[in-house]
Amino acid sequence: MSEEQPPSVGTADYEDVTEWWLDAEAEEAMLAAQTECTFIWANKEGWPVGVIMSFIWREGRFWLTASGQRARIAAVRRDPRVCIVVTSTGAAGVPRRQTVTYKGICNLHDDDETKAWFYPELAAALHPDEEMQGHFTQFLDSPRRVILEVEPTQRISFDGTKQSAATAAWIEDTR
């Protein structure tokens, strides 16, 4: 058995995976297809905490919602620096093993204008049935609900399809 390891692009191992980044077109396709992310914030003690949340991606920003009494909302009011992690897992029509992590600034909205466009768009993204969309939109419109807008400031991506292609090429070259 060979001691050689499958390379990243231009190397002989998996130590440097920076060249397996997700290109802009693939990233946009994944964000358009995916509706779940991990939303991460810092609690009072500074510990990172995260939950899975539904989102929509519009005009270069993530849009999510939660009830205003949730701990994450108080945390964002204290410190708007957050992190969002999105993976292609479960998203229809995009390759598996693609991920992007974003650092960003979270702004909270509770105005009627934002609610008027956001609730129906989130409902449509999550429910194909129009009747269910209407019910879900009404369900979302609750007294303490806020909308989270996350503007990405930095990203780290990975495209596992590039890793697989590089590994396959390495295997072929070693035969």
N, C-alpha and C positions, 0 to 999 in steps of 0.2 A: 504494500500500500504506500502511495506517495505521501510525503510529508508536506507537499505544496498545498496552499490554501487558495480558494477562489479569490480573485482580485476585485478590488474596486477599480474604477477606470484608472489605468496607469500605475497600479500598485499590485502587490502580491498578497493582499489580505483585505479583510473587511474593516480595518481600523479607520480608514478615511472614507466616509460615505457621502461627502459633501457634493460630489459630482452627480449623485443620483437625486437631484432636486426635481421637484414637480414644476413643469413649465406652466406658463400663464394660461394657456388654452385648456390644459388638463385641469388646472386648479379651478378655473371658472366653471367647467363642466361638472366637477365634483360638488362645488358649492351650490350650483343650480339644482342638482339632483338630491343632495343630502338635506335632511331636516333635523338631524340631531347632532349635538356637539357636547363637549364637556366644558362647562363654564367654571372658571377657577378664580377665587378671590382670596384675600388675606383676612383672617378673623382678628378679633381684638388683640390676641396674643401674637399676631404676626404669622401664624401658621397658614399654609396654603390649604384651602378646602375647595372641593369641587363637586358638582352635580351634573347629571345629564339633563339637558334642556332642549326643547324644540327651538328652531330658529328659522329665519329666512334671511337671505343674502340680497341686499338691495343697495345699489349705487356705492359699492365698495365698503359697505358696513354690515355688521351683524345686527339683527333685530330679534329680541327675545322678550318674554314677559313673565312676570311673577307678581304675587300679591305683595303689597308694600310692607306687610309685617314679617316677611321672611328675613332671616339673618343676613342673607346675601345682599339685600337692599340696604340695610343699615351699614353693612361693611362697605358697599360702594359709595354711600354718602360720606363715610369717613375717608376712604381712599379709592379713587376711581380707577386705579391701575388694576387691570384684570388680565386673564389669559383665556383664550378659547382654543380648544383642540378639536379638529374635525378629521374624521377618517372616512374613507370611501366604503367601509364595511356596511353592507345593507342598502347602499344607494343603488338604484336601478340604472343600468346603462353606462356605468363607469367601471374601469378596472379596479380590482381589489388591490390592497396593500399600498394605497396612496394616503398620505397624511400631511396635514399642515397644522402647525401650532402658531398662534398669533398672540403677541403682547398687544394690549390696546388700552384705550381710555374709554370708560363707560359713562355715558350721560343718561340720566333718567328723565322720562317724559310721562306726564299724566294729563296732557291737554287733549281736548276733543278732536282737534284736527289730526293729530298723530293716530289716535285711536280709530278714527274713521277710515283710514286707509290700511292701517296695520292689522287690525283684527280680521277683516275679510281676507286679506292676503295670506295671513298665517293659517286661517281656516282652510283656504283653498289648497295650500301646500300640504296640509296634513290629512285632508279628507276629500276624496274624489267625488263623493256624493253631494250634490248641491243642497239638498235638504239638511244633511248633517252639517254642512258648512254654515248654514244659517243658524242652526241650534248652537254650534260651537262658538260662533261670533257673539251670540247673546250671552252664553256662559262666560266668555272672557270679559264681557263688559260689567265688571263688578266694582264696587265702590273703592276698594283699596288697591286695585291693580295698577301697576306701573309698567312702562315699556322701557326696556334697556336697549340702548343704541351703543354698539361697541365699534369704535373707529380703530382699525389696526394701525400700530406704529412700527411693528417689526414682525417678521415671519421666519419660520424654520420649516422647510418642507422635505418630504421624502417620497420618492416614486419607486416602489418595489418592482414595478415592471422593468425599470432600467437595471436594477440589481439582478433580476432574473436573467435578463439578456446578457449582462456582463458575465455572469456565472456560466451560462450556457456557452458563450464564446470561449471562456477560459477552459471549460471541459473539452470543447472541440479542439482547441489548440494543444492540449496535453495528450491527445490520443495518438 
